[in-house]
């Protein structure tokens, strides 16, 4: 039951050839980017420098200088500032990269084929996503926080509009689904979709993570979400909702081991297979860190003979893994798959399977304003949607700005009954719509 890194997927070669054809035709895939932070800047650089047949035509950001800086990092020093649809249309017609503050200019522009939402914010991202879908744009999320909160509803709306809704290659959910598709093509049945995590500490805050964040040139808030478990919960919720697999317990198991090849020893894989189900989970402290793995089953004598020959172990459970993920360098692949082939990297398959629920990071007093993802007041864990709904648990994606109405002890789950929601948020209305659209037993 040894493991082996996965090779390149056939889809990469197909996309590569299709993009080269668009380049030869002089018809690059036109991308509208909303959000010019670390992920957005990386995408702009990757597309501009390394993706023939594609261009980032316009970048929208609330701080215009950040949009300008993203283009500058990609070697484009003269984007045109646009404030109206007519000005953007003129820039696109002239082949001029554009920047703007209003994302509606991006989502409504007819030449834009795909919108990449990279704000990392649930409320803002929801507005951008709805507009993109309503205006017939394929939508790629670099925003797991939005996907894990409202993804099933947004996918339903995208289906009705005839556009692709998907999370991105390069982030763990996309890498996992690609890896699983490869295993399935070979005849293996996935049982565990797993993440590899090096650190988990629920008490981390933007203060404790400030030095590390500065070293890697990122905002300490998202860096905190990586350390306090919120990000892995969000990522694995995307995987759960895209596969139908839930969690074995609140927060996942997260066993420790030194090598990913030993993961099959840590989960009840044969029992899960016999039951016809599977789980999403993670392992802690294993090498190769920063990767993902899929435990997949086959009792075929043919597979066992050949997998043993190729040093994949005795079976019937085999470890497929990839030792890296390269977000947002791989995001252009997702854009091309959506635009050129109508193919989603990872998207919800129906009703929510798991939800990412808020927990008190410390003892919290009534009147505390929750600061949500990557903050000082709460962290999140993954829970099966049926339990989350039964207990009325507050999703981390809706936590920011909520006011506690009673004292909560450290590590207590936060419920809707414990908070007063901010007034007038689109994300709350969409959450209510999602609950009505997808009753969870």
Buried (B, 14 or more C-beta within 10 A) or exposed (E): BBBBBBEEBEBBEBBBEBBEEBBEEEEBBBBBBBBBBBBBBBBBBBBBEEBBBBBBBBBBBBEBEBBBBBBBBBEBEEBBEBEEBEBBBBBBEEEBBBBBBBBBBBBBBEEBBBBBBBBBBBBBBBBBBBBBBEBBBBBBBBBBBBBBBBBBBBBBBBEEBEBBBBBBBBBBBBBBBBBBBBBEEBEBBBBBBBBBBEEBEBEBBBEBBBEBBEEEEBBBBBBBBBBBBBBBBBBBBBBBBBBEBBBBEBBBBBBEBEBBBBBBEBBBBBEBBEEEEBBBBBBBBBBBEBBBBBBBBBEBEEBBEEBEEEEBBEBBBBBBBBBEBBBBBBBBBBBBBBBBEEBBBBBBEEBBBBBBBBBBBBEBEEEBBBBBBBBBBBBBBBBBBBBBBEBEBBBBBBBBBBBBEEBBEEEBBBBBEBBEBBEEBBBBEBBEBBEEEBEBE
